[in-house]
Amino acid sequence: MASFMIKVAGEGLVAPAHRLADAGPTSGYAIIYEVQNVPEGIAVETVVTAFKAFQAPKDRYEIDFAELTVAG
């Protein structure tokens, strides 16, 4: 299983974040989410696409991949 860091900018941009980024709010208007338990072979672009359809919580920054697949 893998995990990916996803950045959600204040203006709505959803993109991969640096793998060493800390989950949570940044000093700007972005929030970094860690998507955990991503099955091997799934590309970060696929995770970003699934995350765009997901209503991300504002107080929890670790998301299980299964939550994204249920939402999508």
CHARMM internal coordinates of N, CA and C (Angstrom, degrees):
IC EDIT
DIST 1 N 1 CA 1.4439
DIST 1 CA 1 C 1.5311
ANGL 1 N 1 CA 1 C 108.66
DIST 1 C 2 N 1.2906
ANGL 1 CA 1 C 2 N 114.52
DIHE 1 N 1 CA 1 C 2 N 144.61
DIST 2 N 2 CA 1.4587
ANGL 1 C 2 N 2 CA 120.92
DIHE 1 CA 1 C 2 N 2 CA -179.57
DIST 2 CA 2 C 1.5217
ANGL 2 N 2 CA 2 C 109.32
DIHE 1 C 2 N 2 CA 2 C -118.43
DIST 2 C 3 N 1.3139
ANGL 2 CA 2 C 3 N 115.55
DIHE 2 N 2 CA 2 C 3 N 170.00
DIST 3 N 3 CA 1.4634
ANGL 2 C 3 N 3 CA 120.23
DIHE 2 CA 2 C 3 N 3 CA 171.57
DIST 3 CA 3 C 1.5217
ANGL 3 N 3 CA 3 C 107.89
DIHE 2 C 3 N 3 CA 3 C -136.58
DIST 3 C 4 N 1.3226
ANGL 3 CA 3 C 4 N 115.42
DIHE 3 N 3 CA 3 C 4 N 146.51
DIST 4 N 4 CA 1.4553
ANGL 3 C 4 N 4 CA 121.85
DIHE 3 CA 3 C 4 N 4 CA -179.37
DIST 4 CA 4 C 1.5207
ANGL 4 N 4 CA 4 C 108.69
DIHE 3 C 4 N 4 CA 4 C -126.78
DIST 4 C 5 N 1.3151
ANGL 4 CA 4 C 5 N 114.88
DIHE 4 N 4 CA 4 C 5 N 145.76
DIST 5 N 5 CA 1.4533
ANGL 4 C 5 N 5 CA 121.53
DIHE 4 CA 4 C 5 N 5 CA 175.97
DIST 5 CA 5 C 1.5258
ANGL 5 N 5 CA 5 C 107.36
DIHE 4 C 5 N 5 CA 5 C -97.08
DIST 5 C 6 N 1.3283
ANGL 5 CA 5 C 6 N 116.68
DIHE 5 N 5 CA 5 C 6 N 127.88
DIST 6 N 6 CA 1.4602
ANGL 5 C 6 N 6 CA 122.99
DIHE 5 CA 5 C 6 N 6 CA -178.03
DIST 6 CA 6 C 1.5246
ANGL 6 N 6 CA 6 C 108.29
DIHE 5 C 6 N 6 CA 6 C -119.27
DIST 6 C 7 N 1.3252
ANGL 6 CA 6 C 7 N 115.95
DIHE 6 N 6 CA 6 C 7 N 131.79
DIST 7 N 7 CA 1.4621
ANGL 6 C 7 N 7 CA 121.79
DIHE 6 CA 6 C 7 N 7 CA -179.89
DIST 7 CA 7 C 1.5226
ANGL 7 N 7 CA 7 C 109.30
DIHE 6 C 7 N 7 CA 7 C -104.49
DIST 7 C 8 N 1.3251
ANGL 7 CA 7 C 8 N 116.01
DIHE 7 N 7 CA 7 C 8 N 128.14
DIST 8 N 8 CA 1.4574
ANGL 7 C 8 N 8 CA 122.30
DIHE 7 CA 7 C 8 N 8 CA 175.75
DIST 8 CA 8 C 1.5283
ANGL 8 N 8 CA 8 C 106.45
DIHE 7 C 8 N 8 CA 8 C -114.88
DIST 8 C 9 N 1.3259
ANGL 8 CA 8 C 9 N 115.03
DIHE 8 N 8 CA 8 C 9 N 109.16
DIST 9 N 9 CA 1.4601
ANGL 8 C 9 N 9 CA 120.19
DIHE 8 CA 8 C 9 N 9 CA -178.31
DIST 9 CA 9 C 1.5169
ANGL 9 N 9 CA 9 C 110.38
DIHE 8 C 9 N 9 CA 9 C -79.89
DIST 9 C 10 N 1.3107
ANGL 9 CA 9 C 10 N 116.14
DIHE 9 N 9 CA 9 C 10 N 159.16
DIST 10 N 10 CA 1.4594
ANGL 9 C 10 N 10 CA 121.96
DIHE 9 CA 9 C 10 N 10 CA -178.55
DIST 10 CA 10 C 1.5150
ANGL 10 N 10 CA 10 C 113.59
DIHE 9 C 10 N 10 CA 10 C -58.12
DIST 10 C 11 N 1.3337
ANGL 10 CA 10 C 11 N 117.23
DIHE 10 N 10 CA 10 C 11 N -31.69
DIST 11 N 11 CA 1.4630
ANGL 10 C 11 N 11 CA 120.43
DIHE 10 CA 10 C 11 N 11 CA -179.57
DIST 11 CA 11 C 1.5298
ANGL 11 N 11 CA 11 C 112.46
DIHE 10 C 11 N 11 CA 11 C -86.40
DIST 11 C 12 N 1.3410
ANGL 11 CA 11 C 12 N 117.12
DIHE 11 N 11 CA 11 C 12 N 5.40
DIST 12 N 12 CA 1.4536
ANGL 11 C 12 N 12 CA 120.27
DIHE 11 CA 11 C 12 N 12 CA 174.39
DIST 12 CA 12 C 1.5160
ANGL 12 N 12 CA 12 C 116.14
DIHE 11 C 12 N 12 CA 12 C 103.54
DIST 12 C 13 N 1.3148
ANGL 12 CA 12 C 13 N 119.21
DIHE 12 N 12 CA 12 C 13 N -5.69
DIST 13 N 13 CA 1.4624
ANGL 12 C 13 N 13 CA 121.71
DIHE 12 CA 12 C 13 N 13 CA 178.96
DIST 13 CA 13 C 1.5211
ANGL 13 N 13 CA 13 C 109.86
DIHE 12 C 13 N 13 CA 13 C -65.52
DIST 13 C 14 N 1.3216
ANGL 13 CA 13 C 14 N 116.87
DIHE 13 N 13 CA 13 C 14 N 131.80
DIST 14 N 14 CA 1.4610
ANGL 13 C 14 N 14 CA 122.64
DIHE 13 CA 13 C 14 N 14 CA 175.34
DIST 14 CA 14 C 1.5202
ANGL 14 N 14 CA 14 C 106.52
DIHE 13 C 14 N 14 CA 14 C -118.30
DIST 14 C 15 N 1.3405
ANGL 14 CA 14 C 15 N 116.46
DIHE 14 N 14 CA 14 C 15 N 122.51
DIST 15 N 15 CA 1.4669
ANGL 14 C 15 N 15 CA 120.79
DIHE 14 CA 14 C 15 N 15 CA -175.66
DIST 15 CA 15 C 1.5239
ANGL 15 N 15 CA 15 C 109.46
DIHE 14 C 15 N 15 CA 15 C -151.56
DIST 15 C 16 N 1.3343
ANGL 15 CA 15 C 16 N 116.50
DIHE 15 N 15 CA 15 C 16 N 162.62
DIST 16 N 16 CA 1.4653
ANGL 15 C 16 N 16 CA 118.75
DIHE 15 CA 15 C 16 N 16 CA 174.40
DIST 16 CA 16 C 1.5268
ANGL 16 N 16 CA 16 C 110.21
DIHE 15 C 16 N 16 CA 16 C -63.32
DIST 16 C 17 N 1.3082
ANGL 16 CA 16 C 17 N 116.57
DIHE 16 N 16 CA 16 C 17 N 142.33
DIST 17 N 17 CA 1.4621
ANGL 16 C 17 N 17 CA 122.09
DIHE 16 CA 16 C 17 N 17 CA 175.05
DIST 17 CA 17 C 1.5231
ANGL 17 N 17 CA 17 C 108.18
DIHE 16 C 17 N 17 CA 17 C -104.48
DIST 17 C 18 N 1.3048
ANGL 17 CA 17 C 18 N 116.42
DIHE 17 N 17 CA 17 C 18 N 166.31
DIST 18 N 18 CA 1.4583
ANGL 17 C 18 N 18 CA 120.65
DIHE 17 CA 17 C 18 N 18 CA 177.49
DIST 18 CA 18 C 1.5188
ANGL 18 N 18 CA 18 C 109.26
DIHE 17 C 18 N 18 CA 18 C -60.25
DIST 18 C 19 N 1.3098
ANGL 18 CA 18 C 19 N 117.30
DIHE 18 N 18 CA 18 C 19 N 138.69
DIST 19 N 19 CA 1.4648
ANGL 18 C 19 N 19 CA 121.05
DIHE 18 CA 18 C 19 N 19 CA -174.85
DIST 19 CA 19 C 1.5233
ANGL 19 N 19 CA 19 C 113.32
DIHE 18 C 19 N 19 CA 19 C -63.20
DIST 19 C 20 N 1.3232
ANGL 19 CA 19 C 20 N 117.87
DIHE 19 N 19 CA 19 C 20 N -19.86
DIST 20 N 20 CA 1.4592
ANGL 19 C 20 N 20 CA 121.16
DIHE 19 CA 19 C 20 N 20 CA 179.15
DIST 20 CA 20 C 1.5280
ANGL 20 N 20 CA 20 C 112.94
DIHE 19 C 20 N 20 CA 20 C -95.91
DIST 20 C 21 N 1.3272
ANGL 20 CA 20 C 21 N 117.14
DIHE 20 N 20 CA 20 C 21 N 4.96
DIST 21 N 21 CA 1.4639
ANGL 20 C 21 N 21 CA 120.75
DIHE 20 CA 20 C 21 N 21 CA 179.26
DIST 21 CA 21 C 1.5274
ANGL 21 N 21 CA 21 C 110.12
DIHE 20 C 21 N 21 CA 21 C -67.22
DIST 21 C 22 N 1.3019
ANGL 21 CA 21 C 22 N 115.68
DIHE 21 N 21 CA 21 C 22 N 149.46
DIST 22 N 22 CA 1.4650
ANGL 21 C 22 N 22 CA 120.94
DIHE 21 CA 21 C 22 N 22 CA 175.97
DIST 22 CA 22 C 1.5229
ANGL 22 N 22 CA 22 C 109.22
DIHE 21 C 22 N 22 CA 22 C -88.34
DIST 22 C 23 N 1.3219
ANGL 22 CA 22 C 23 N 116.18
DIHE 22 N 22 CA 22 C 23 N 138.42
DIST 23 N 23 CA 1.4583
ANGL 22 C 23 N 23 CA 120.82
DIHE 22 CA 22 C 23 N 23 CA 177.37
DIST 23 CA 23 C 1.5257
ANGL 23 N 23 CA 23 C 109.65
DIHE 22 C 23 N 23 CA 23 C -68.26
DIST 23 C 24 N 1.3272
ANGL 23 CA 23 C 24 N 115.76
DIHE 23 N 23 CA 23 C 24 N 140.70
DIST 24 N 24 CA 1.4556
ANGL 23 C 24 N 24 CA 121.21
DIHE 23 CA 23 C 24 N 24 CA 178.46
DIST 24 CA 24 C 1.5129
ANGL 24 N 24 CA 24 C 110.92
DIHE 23 C 24 N 24 CA 24 C 127.09
DIST 24 C 25 N 1.3270
ANGL 24 CA 24 C 25 N 116.72
DIHE 24 N 24 CA 24 C 25 N -176.49
DIST 25 N 25 CA 1.4618
ANGL 24 C 25 N 25 CA 120.91
DIHE 24 CA 24 C 25 N 25 CA -179.83
DIST 25 CA 25 C 1.5329
ANGL 25 N 25 CA 25 C 110.97
DIHE 24 C 25 N 25 CA 25 C -67.43
DIST 25 C 26 N 1.3058
ANGL 25 CA 25 C 26 N 115.89
DIHE 25 N 25 CA 25 C 26 N 147.01
DIST 26 N 26 CA 1.4588
ANGL 25 C 26 N 26 CA 120.94
DIHE 25 CA 25 C 26 N 26 CA 175.69
DIST 26 CA 26 C 1.5213
ANGL 26 N 26 CA 26 C 109.11
DIHE 25 C 26 N 26 CA 26 C -96.63
DIST 26 C 27 N 1.3205
ANGL 26 CA 26 C 27 N 116.19
DIHE 26 N 26 CA 26 C 27 N 179.56
DIST 27 N 27 CA 1.4627
ANGL 26 C 27 N 27 CA 119.39
DIHE 26 CA 26 C 27 N 27 CA 178.36
DIST 27 CA 27 C 1.5273
ANGL 27 N 27 CA 27 C 111.29
DIHE 26 C 27 N 27 CA 27 C -73.30
DIST 27 C 28 N 1.3354
ANGL 27 CA 27 C 28 N 116.72
DIHE 27 N 27 CA 27 C 28 N -14.48
DIST 28 N 28 CA 1.4649
ANGL 27 C 28 N 28 CA 120.84
DIHE 27 CA 27 C 28 N 28 CA 175.14
DIST 28 CA 28 C 1.5145
ANGL 28 N 28 CA 28 C 109.81
DIHE 27 C 28 N 28 CA 28 C -96.59
DIST 28 C 29 N 1.3011
ANGL 28 CA 28 C 29 N 116.22
DIHE 28 N 28 CA 28 C 29 N -144.43
DIST 29 N 29 CA 1.4721
ANGL 28 C 29 N 29 CA 120.81
DIHE 28 CA 28 C 29 N 29 CA -178.76
DIST 29 CA 29 C 1.5192
ANGL 29 N 29 CA 29 C 112.35
DIHE 28 C 29 N 29 CA 29 C -100.68
DIST 29 C 30 N 1.3051
ANGL 29 CA 29 C 30 N 118.68
DIHE 29 N 29 CA 29 C 30 N 16.97
DIST 30 N 30 CA 1.4574
ANGL 29 C 30 N 30 CA 121.83
DIHE 29 CA 29 C 30 N 30 CA -177.02
DIST 30 CA 30 C 1.5249
ANGL 30 N 30 CA 30 C 110.85
DIHE 29 C 30 N 30 CA 30 C -100.19
DIST 30 C 31 N 1.3259
ANGL 30 CA 30 C 31 N 114.25
DIHE 30 N 30 CA 30 C 31 N 159.83
DIST 31 N 31 CA 1.4630
ANGL 30 C 31 N 31 CA 122.06
DIHE 30 CA 30 C 31 N 31 CA 173.18
DIST 31 CA 31 C 1.5238
ANGL 31 N 31 CA 31 C 106.65
DIHE 30 C 31 N 31 CA 31 C -128.39
DIST 31 C 32 N 1.3279
ANGL 31 CA 31 C 32 N 116.29
DIHE 31 N 31 CA 31 C 32 N 134.30
DIST 32 N 32 CA 1.4567
ANGL 31 C 32 N 32 CA 122.15
DIHE 31 CA 31 C 32 N 32 CA 177.00
DIST 32 CA 32 C 1.5164
ANGL 32 N 32 CA 32 C 108.01
DIHE 31 C 32 N 32 CA 32 C -101.34
DIST 32 C 33 N 1.3344
ANGL 32 CA 32 C 33 N 115.89
DIHE 32 N 32 CA 32 C 33 N 125.92
DIST 33 N 33 CA 1.4601
ANGL 32 C 33 N 33 CA 122.38
DIHE 32 CA 32 C 33 N 33 CA 175.99
DIST 33 CA 33 C 1.5191
ANGL 33 N 33 CA 33 C 108.84
DIHE 32 C 33 N 33 CA 33 C -111.45
DIST 33 C 34 N 1.3190
ANGL 33 CA 33 C 34 N 116.45
DIHE 33 N 33 CA 33 C 34 N 142.85
DIST 34 N 34 CA 1.4522
ANGL 33 C 34 N 34 CA 121.59
DIHE 33 CA 33 C 34 N 34 CA 173.55
DIST 34 CA 34 C 1.5199
ANGL 34 N 34 CA 34 C 107.98
DIHE 33 C 34 N 34 CA 34 C -103.74
DIST 34 C 35 N 1.3226
ANGL 34 CA 34 C 35 N 116.18
DIHE 34 N 34 CA 34 C 35 N 118.18
DIST 35 N 35 CA 1.4589
ANGL 34 C 35 N 35 CA 121.19
DIHE 34 CA 34 C 35 N 35 CA 177.18
DIST 35 CA 35 C 1.5286
ANGL 35 N 35 CA 35 C 106.27
DIHE 34 C 35 N 35 CA 35 C -95.23
DIST 35 C 36 N 1.3157
ANGL 35 CA 35 C 36 N 116.52
DIHE 35 N 35 CA 35 C 36 N 113.16
DIST 36 N 36 CA 1.4581
ANGL 35 C 36 N 36 CA 122.67
DIHE 35 CA 35 C 36 N 36 CA -174.54
DIST 36 CA 36 C 1.5189
ANGL 36 N 36 CA 36 C 111.26
DIHE 35 C 36 N 36 CA 36 C -101.21
DIST 36 C 37 N 1.3252
ANGL 36 CA 36 C 37 N 114.87
DIHE 36 N 36 CA 36 C 37 N 163.57
DIST 37 N 37 CA 1.4683
ANGL 36 C 37 N 37 CA 123.74
DIHE 36 CA 36 C 37 N 37 CA 175.53
DIST 37 CA 37 C 1.5255
ANGL 37 N 37 CA 37 C 112.91
DIHE 36 C 37 N 37 CA 37 C 59.92
DIST 37 C 38 N 1.3298
ANGL 37 CA 37 C 38 N 116.29
DIHE 37 N 37 CA 37 C 38 N 39.36
DIST 38 N 38 CA 1.4631
ANGL 37 C 38 N 38 CA 120.93
DIHE 37 CA 37 C 38 N 38 CA 175.79
DIST 38 CA 38 C 1.5261
ANGL 38 N 38 CA 38 C 107.58
DIHE 37 C 38 N 38 CA 38 C -79.79
DIST 38 C 39 N 1.3415
ANGL 38 CA 38 C 39 N 118.67
DIHE 38 N 38 CA 38 C 39 N 123.57
DIST 39 N 39 CA 1.4639
ANGL 38 C 39 N 39 CA 120.26
DIHE 38 CA 38 C 39 N 39 CA 179.81
DIST 39 CA 39 C 1.5282
ANGL 39 N 39 CA 39 C 111.60
DIHE 38 C 39 N 39 CA 39 C -60.11
DIST 39 C 40 N 1.3220
ANGL 39 CA 39 C 40 N 114.96
DIHE 39 N 39 CA 39 C 40 N 147.43
DIST 40 N 40 CA 1.4674
ANGL 39 C 40 N 40 CA 120.64
DIHE 39 CA 39 C 40 N 40 CA 177.96
DIST 40 CA 40 C 1.5270
ANGL 40 N 40 CA 40 C 109.49
DIHE 39 C 40 N 40 CA 40 C -58.51
DIST 40 C 41 N 1.3117
ANGL 40 CA 40 C 41 N 115.47
DIHE 40 N 40 CA 40 C 41 N 143.62
DIST 41 N 41 CA 1.4561
ANGL 40 C 41 N 41 CA 121.05
DIHE 40 CA 40 C 41 N 41 CA 178.09
DIST 41 CA 41 C 1.5188
ANGL 41 N 41 CA 41 C 114.10
DIHE 40 C 41 N 41 CA 41 C 94.14
DIST 41 C 42 N 1.3147
ANGL 41 CA 41 C 42 N 118.08
DIHE 41 N 41 CA 41 C 42 N -8.33
DIST 42 N 42 CA 1.4659
ANGL 41 C 42 N 42 CA 120.89
DIHE 41 CA 41 C 42 N 42 CA 178.19
DIST 42 CA 42 C 1.5224
ANGL 42 N 42 CA 42 C 107.92
DIHE 41 C 42 N 42 CA 42 C -92.67
DIST 42 C 43 N 1.3214
ANGL 42 CA 42 C 43 N 115.96
DIHE 42 N 42 CA 42 C 43 N 124.35
DIST 43 N 43 CA 1.4611
ANGL 42 C 43 N 43 CA 121.90
DIHE 42 CA 42 C 43 N 43 CA -176.63
DIST 43 CA 43 C 1.5170
ANGL 43 N 43 CA 43 C 111.12
DIHE 42 C 43 N 43 CA 43 C -77.19
DIST 43 C 44 N 1.3207
ANGL 43 CA 43 C 44 N 115.49
DIHE 43 N 43 CA 43 C 44 N 154.98
DIST 44 N 44 CA 1.4634
ANGL 43 C 44 N 44 CA 120.98
DIHE 43 CA 43 C 44 N 44 CA 179.22
DIST 44 CA 44 C 1.5236
ANGL 44 N 44 CA 44 C 110.75
DIHE 43 C 44 N 44 CA 44 C -61.07
DIST 44 C 45 N 1.3234
ANGL 44 CA 44 C 45 N 118.68
DIHE 44 N 44 CA 44 C 45 N -31.59
DIST 45 N 45 CA 1.4652
ANGL 44 C 45 N 45 CA 121.85
DIHE 44 CA 44 C 45 N 45 CA 178.17
DIST 45 CA 45 C 1.5270
ANGL 45 N 45 CA 45 C 110.90
DIHE 44 C 45 N 45 CA 45 C -63.00
DIST 45 C 46 N 1.3201
ANGL 45 CA 45 C 46 N 116.84
DIHE 45 N 45 CA 45 C 46 N -36.73
DIST 46 N 46 CA 1.4639
ANGL 45 C 46 N 46 CA 121.54
DIHE 45 CA 45 C 46 N 46 CA 177.42
DIST 46 CA 46 C 1.5254
ANGL 46 N 46 CA 46 C 110.60
DIHE 45 C 46 N 46 CA 46 C -66.85
DIST 46 C 47 N 1.3249
ANGL 46 CA 46 C 47 N 116.38
DIHE 46 N 46 CA 46 C 47 N -39.91
DIST 47 N 47 CA 1.4652
ANGL 46 C 47 N 47 CA 120.66
DIHE 46 CA 46 C 47 N 47 CA 178.25
DIST 47 CA 47 C 1.5304
ANGL 47 N 47 CA 47 C 110.07
DIHE 46 C 47 N 47 CA 47 C -65.84
DIST 47 C 48 N 1.3358
ANGL 47 CA 47 C 48 N 117.20
DIHE 47 N 47 CA 47 C 48 N -41.80
DIST 48 N 48 CA 1.4686
ANGL 47 C 48 N 48 CA 121.16
DIHE 47 CA 47 C 48 N 48 CA 178.73
DIST 48 CA 48 C 1.5278
ANGL 48 N 48 CA 48 C 110.13
DIHE 47 C 48 N 48 CA 48 C -61.75
DIST 48 C 49 N 1.3259
ANGL 48 CA 48 C 49 N 117.70
DIHE 48 N 48 CA 48 C 49 N -44.47
DIST 49 N 49 CA 1.4668
ANGL 48 C 49 N 49 CA 122.01
DIHE 48 CA 48 C 49 N 49 CA 179.41
DIST 49 CA 49 C 1.5251
ANGL 49 N 49 CA 49 C 110.70
DIHE 48 C 49 N 49 CA 49 C -61.20
DIST 49 C 50 N 1.3320
ANGL 49 CA 49 C 50 N 117.43
DIHE 49 N 49 CA 49 C 50 N -44.08
DIST 50 N 50 CA 1.4677
ANGL 49 C 50 N 50 CA 120.86
DIHE 49 CA 49 C 50 N 50 CA 178.57
DIST 50 CA 50 C 1.5283
ANGL 50 N 50 CA 50 C 110.80
DIHE 49 C 50 N 50 CA 50 C -66.07
DIST 50 C 51 N 1.3319
ANGL 50 CA 50 C 51 N 116.87
DIHE 50 N 50 CA 50 C 51 N -36.00
DIST 51 N 51 CA 1.4633
ANGL 50 C 51 N 51 CA 121.00
DIHE 50 CA 50 C 51 N 51 CA -178.97
DIST 51 CA 51 C 1.5224
ANGL 51 N 51 CA 51 C 111.28
DIHE 50 C 51 N 51 CA 51 C -67.40
DIST 51 C 52 N 1.3234
ANGL 51 CA 51 C 52 N 117.19
DIHE 51 N 51 CA 51 C 52 N -32.05
DIST 52 N 52 CA 1.4709
ANGL 51 C 52 N 52 CA 120.53
DIHE 51 CA 51 C 52 N 52 CA 179.68
DIST 52 CA 52 C 1.5211
ANGL 52 N 52 CA 52 C 112.00
DIHE 51 C 52 N 52 CA 52 C -61.83
DIST 52 C 53 N 1.3314
ANGL 52 CA 52 C 53 N 117.52
DIHE 52 N 52 CA 52 C 53 N -30.58
DIST 53 N 53 CA 1.4637
ANGL 52 C 53 N 53 CA 121.85
DIHE 52 CA 52 C 53 N 53 CA -179.91
DIST 53 CA 53 C 1.5327
ANGL 53 N 53 CA 53 C 111.92
DIHE 52 C 53 N 53 CA 53 C -89.10
DIST 53 C 54 N 1.3128
ANGL 53 CA 53 C 54 N 116.89
DIHE 53 N 53 CA 53 C 54 N -0.48
DIST 54 N 54 CA 1.4629
ANGL 53 C 54 N 54 CA 123.13
DIHE 53 CA 53 C 54 N 54 CA -175.13
DIST 54 CA 54 C 1.5231
ANGL 54 N 54 CA 54 C 110.09
DIHE 53 C 54 N 54 CA 54 C -97.77
DIST 54 C 55 N 1.3152
ANGL 54 CA 54 C 55 N 116.94
DIHE 54 N 54 CA 54 C 55 N 137.22
DIST 55 N 55 CA 1.4660
ANGL 54 C 55 N 55 CA 121.18
DIHE 54 CA 54 C 55 N 55 CA 174.89
DIST 55 CA 55 C 1.5259
ANGL 55 N 55 CA 55 C 107.45
DIHE 54 C 55 N 55 CA 55 C -85.79
DIST 55 C 56 N 1.3181
ANGL 55 CA 55 C 56 N 115.71
DIHE 55 N 55 CA 55 C 56 N 96.25
DIST 56 N 56 CA 1.4601
ANGL 55 C 56 N 56 CA 121.21
DIHE 55 CA 55 C 56 N 56 CA -174.48
DIST 56 CA 56 C 1.5264
ANGL 56 N 56 CA 56 C 111.36
DIHE 55 C 56 N 56 CA 56 C -71.48
DIST 56 C 57 N 1.3284
ANGL 56 CA 56 C 57 N 117.34
DIHE 56 N 56 CA 56 C 57 N 135.47
DIST 57 N 57 CA 1.4650
ANGL 56 C 57 N 57 CA 120.08
DIHE 56 CA 56 C 57 N 57 CA 176.93
DIST 57 CA 57 C 1.5205
ANGL 57 N 57 CA 57 C 110.47
DIHE 56 C 57 N 57 CA 57 C -70.82
DIST 57 C 58 N 1.3030
ANGL 57 CA 57 C 58 N 117.27
DIHE 57 N 57 CA 57 C 58 N 152.64
DIST 58 N 58 CA 1.4723
ANGL 57 C 58 N 58 CA 121.59
DIHE 57 CA 57 C 58 N 58 CA -179.68
DIST 58 CA 58 C 1.5265
ANGL 58 N 58 CA 58 C 111.80
DIHE 57 C 58 N 58 CA 58 C -92.66
DIST 58 C 59 N 1.3371
ANGL 58 CA 58 C 59 N 117.72
DIHE 58 N 58 CA 58 C 59 N -10.27
DIST 59 N 59 CA 1.4579
ANGL 58 C 59 N 59 CA 120.21
DIHE 58 CA 58 C 59 N 59 CA -175.65
DIST 59 CA 59 C 1.5260
ANGL 59 N 59 CA 59 C 113.98
DIHE 58 C 59 N 59 CA 59 C -119.70
DIST 59 C 60 N 1.3146
ANGL 59 CA 59 C 60 N 117.20
DIHE 59 N 59 CA 59 C 60 N 3.97
DIST 60 N 60 CA 1.4654
ANGL 59 C 60 N 60 CA 122.15
DIHE 59 CA 59 C 60 N 60 CA 179.69
DIST 60 CA 60 C 1.5229
ANGL 60 N 60 CA 60 C 107.07
DIHE 59 C 60 N 60 CA 60 C -134.81
DIST 60 C 61 N 1.3225
ANGL 60 CA 60 C 61 N 116.69
DIHE 60 N 60 CA 60 C 61 N 125.93
DIST 61 N 61 CA 1.4581
ANGL 60 C 61 N 61 CA 120.53
DIHE 60 CA 60 C 61 N 61 CA -170.50
DIST 61 CA 61 C 1.5224
ANGL 61 N 61 CA 61 C 113.47
DIHE 60 C 61 N 61 CA 61 C -112.85
DIST 61 C 62 N 1.3140
ANGL 61 CA 61 C 62 N 117.00
DIHE 61 N 61 CA 61 C 62 N 3.71
DIST 62 N 62 CA 1.4555
ANGL 61 C 62 N 62 CA 121.77
DIHE 61 CA 61 C 62 N 62 CA 175.28
DIST 62 CA 62 C 1.5251
ANGL 62 N 62 CA 62 C 107.52
DIHE 61 C 62 N 62 CA 62 C -115.73
DIST 62 C 63 N 1.3248
ANGL 62 CA 62 C 63 N 115.58
DIHE 62 N 62 CA 62 C 63 N 119.88
DIST 63 N 63 CA 1.4651
ANGL 62 C 63 N 63 CA 122.37
DIHE 62 CA 62 C 63 N 63 CA -175.67
DIST 63 CA 63 C 1.5236
ANGL 63 N 63 CA 63 C 108.20
DIHE 62 C 63 N 63 CA 63 C -118.72
DIST 63 C 64 N 1.3154
ANGL 63 CA 63 C 64 N 117.31
DIHE 63 N 63 CA 63 C 64 N 136.79
DIST 64 N 64 CA 1.4508
ANGL 63 C 64 N 64 CA 120.71
DIHE 63 CA 63 C 64 N 64 CA 174.53
DIST 64 CA 64 C 1.5275
ANGL 64 N 64 CA 64 C 108.68
DIHE 63 C 64 N 64 CA 64 C -84.38
DIST 64 C 65 N 1.3176
ANGL 64 CA 64 C 65 N 116.89
DIHE 64 N 64 CA 64 C 65 N 140.16
DIST 65 N 65 CA 1.4583
ANGL 64 C 65 N 65 CA 121.06
DIHE 64 CA 64 C 65 N 65 CA -179.39
DIST 65 CA 65 C 1.5320
ANGL 65 N 65 CA 65 C 111.65
DIHE 64 C 65 N 65 CA 65 C -56.08
DIST 65 C 66 N 1.2964
ANGL 65 CA 65 C 66 N 117.96
DIHE 65 N 65 CA 65 C 66 N -33.15
DIST 66 N 66 CA 1.4693
ANGL 65 C 66 N 66 CA 121.19
DIHE 65 CA 65 C 66 N 66 CA 179.76
DIST 66 CA 66 C 1.5341
ANGL 66 N 66 CA 66 C 110.96
DIHE 65 C 66 N 66 CA 66 C -61.02
DIST 66 C 67 N 1.3225
ANGL 66 CA 66 C 67 N 118.09
DIHE 66 N 66 CA 66 C 67 N -31.70
DIST 67 N 67 CA 1.4665
ANGL 66 C 67 N 67 CA 120.78
DIHE 66 CA 66 C 67 N 67 CA 176.70
DIST 67 CA 67 C 1.5302
ANGL 67 N 67 CA 67 C 110.98
DIHE 66 C 67 N 67 CA 67 C -64.15
DIST 67 C 68 N 1.3220
ANGL 67 CA 67 C 68 N 116.54
DIHE 67 N 67 CA 67 C 68 N -35.92
DIST 68 N 68 CA 1.4669
ANGL 67 C 68 N 68 CA 120.16
DIHE 67 CA 67 C 68 N 68 CA 179.54
DIST 68 CA 68 C 1.5175
ANGL 68 N 68 CA 68 C 111.19
DIHE 67 C 68 N 68 CA 68 C -70.80
DIST 68 C 69 N 1.3210
ANGL 68 CA 68 C 69 N 116.80
DIHE 68 N 68 CA 68 C 69 N -38.94
DIST 69 N 69 CA 1.4545
ANGL 68 C 69 N 69 CA 119.44
DIHE 68 CA 68 C 69 N 69 CA -177.36
DIST 69 CA 69 C 1.5126
ANGL 69 N 69 CA 69 C 111.49
DIHE 68 C 69 N 69 CA 69 C -72.74
DIST 69 C 70 N 1.3331
ANGL 69 CA 69 C 70 N 118.12
DIHE 69 N 69 CA 69 C 70 N -29.34
DIST 70 N 70 CA 1.4781
ANGL 69 C 70 N 70 CA 121.52
DIHE 69 CA 69 C 70 N 70 CA 176.07
DIST 70 CA 70 C 1.5242
ANGL 70 N 70 CA 70 C 109.05
DIHE 69 C 70 N 70 CA 70 C -70.92
DIST 70 C 71 N 1.3380
ANGL 70 CA 70 C 71 N 116.36
DIHE 70 N 70 CA 70 C 71 N -41.30
DIST 71 N 71 CA 1.4673
ANGL 70 C 71 N 71 CA 120.74
DIHE 70 CA 70 C 71 N 71 CA -178.57
DIST 71 CA 71 C 1.5207
ANGL 71 N 71 CA 71 C 111.74
DIHE 70 C 71 N 71 CA 71 C -68.79
DIST 71 C 72 N 1.3346
ANGL 71 CA 71 C 72 N 116.54
DIHE 71 N 71 CA 71 C 72 N -33.50
DIST 72 N 72 CA 1.4659
ANGL 71 C 72 N 72 CA 119.84
DIHE 71 CA 71 C 72 N 72 CA -176.36
DIST 72 CA 72 C 1.4516
ANGL 72 N 72 CA 72 C 109.94
DIHE 71 C 72 N 72 CA 72 C -87.37
END
COOR INIT
IC SEED 1 N 1 CA 1 C
IC BUILD
